[in-house]
Amino acid sequence: MTRRLALPLLRVAQAEKVTHNGALTLIDALVHAAVEVRPLNDPPADPDSKRCWLVGAVPAGDWIGQGNAIAIRTIGG
């Protein structure tokens, strides 16, 4: 189940698990996105998988090249 909307994820033996589960994870994060604070250029040190962040105009670290985007943390990273 996804964290926010409890959407059903496919199990290991089911087909197309990665594509399907990835799509549901994005839906779960973005349908009711709750942005934490003002845009950030540096990713949070210990992000929670239920949160979203606005990436600043001059991102650093893992966010380089993703300026002015929405960042989410998923269980897989």
PEJO-V667503 format. One record per residue. N is the residue number from 1. OMEGA is omega as a letter, one per 40 degrees, with the letter a starting at -180 (999 if undefined). NEAR is the number of other ideal C-beta (glycine too) atoms within 10 Angstrom. D_CENTER is the distance of its C-alpha to the mean C-alpha in whole Angstrom. Layout:
n=N omega=OMEGA near=NEAR d_center=D_CENTER
n=N omega=OMEGA near=NEAR d_center=D_CENTER
This chain:
n=1 omega=i near=10 d_center=15
n=2 omega=a near=19 d_center=11
n=3 omega=a near=14 d_center=11
n=4 omega=a near=17 d_center=12
n=5 omega=i near=12 d_center=14
n=6 omega=i near=9 d_center=15
n=7 omega=a near=15 d_center=15
n=8 omega=i near=10 d_center=17
n=9 omega=i near=16 d_center=16
n=10 omega=i near=14 d_center=18
n=11 omega=a near=8 d_center=20
n=12 omega=a near=5 d_center=21
n=13 omega=a near=6 d_center=25
n=14 omega=a near=10 d_center=23
n=15 omega=i near=7 d_center=23
n=16 omega=a near=9 d_center=20
n=17 omega=a near=13 d_center=18
n=18 omega=a near=9 d_center=15
n=19 omega=a near=10 d_center=15
n=20 omega=a near=14 d_center=15
n=21 omega=i near=20 d_center=12
n=22 omega=i near=13 d_center=10
n=23 omega=i near=12 d_center=11
n=24 omega=i near=17 d_center=11
n=25 omega=i near=20 d_center=7
n=26 omega=i near=13 d_center=6
n=27 omega=a near=13 d_center=9
n=28 omega=a near=21 d_center=9
n=29 omega=a near=23 d_center=6
n=30 omega=a near=12 d_center=8
n=31 omega=i near=11 d_center=11
n=32 omega=a near=9 d_center=12
n=33 omega=i near=13 d_center=10
n=34 omega=a near=9 d_center=11
n=35 omega=a near=13 d_center=11
n=36 omega=a near=13 d_center=13
n=37 omega=i near=8 d_center=15
n=38 omega=i near=8 d_center=17
n=39 omega=i near=15 d_center=15
n=40 omega=i near=17 d_center=15
n=41 omega=i near=14 d_center=16
n=42 omega=i near=13 d_center=16
n=43 omega=i near=17 d_center=12
n=44 omega=a near=13 d_center=13
n=45 omega=a near=6 d_center=15
n=46 omega=a near=5 d_center=14
n=47 omega=i near=17 d_center=10
n=48 omega=a near=9 d_center=10
n=49 omega=i near=16 d_center=7
n=50 omega=a near=12 d_center=8
n=51 omega=i near=15 d_center=7
n=52 omega=i near=16 d_center=6
n=53 omega=i near=21 d_center=9
n=54 omega=i near=15 d_center=11
n=55 omega=a near=21 d_center=12
n=56 omega=a near=17 d_center=16
n=57 omega=a near=8 d_center=19
n=58 omega=a near=11 d_center=19
n=59 omega=i near=20 d_center=16
n=60 omega=i near=12 d_center=17
n=61 omega=a near=9 d_center=16
n=62 omega=a near=12 d_center=13
n=63 omega=a near=18 d_center=12
n=64 omega=i near=12 d_center=16
n=65 omega=a near=8 d_center=16
n=66 omega=a near=13 d_center=13
n=67 omega=i near=13 d_center=15
n=68 omega=i near=10 d_center=15
n=69 omega=i near=14 d_center=11
n=70 omega=i near=13 d_center=8
n=71 omega=i near=20 d_center=6
n=72 omega=i near=17 d_center=2
n=73 omega=i near=17 d_center=4
n=74 omega=a near=15 d_center=5
n=75 omega=a near=10 d_center=9
n=76 omega=i near=9 d_center=10
n=77 omega=999 near=7 d_center=8
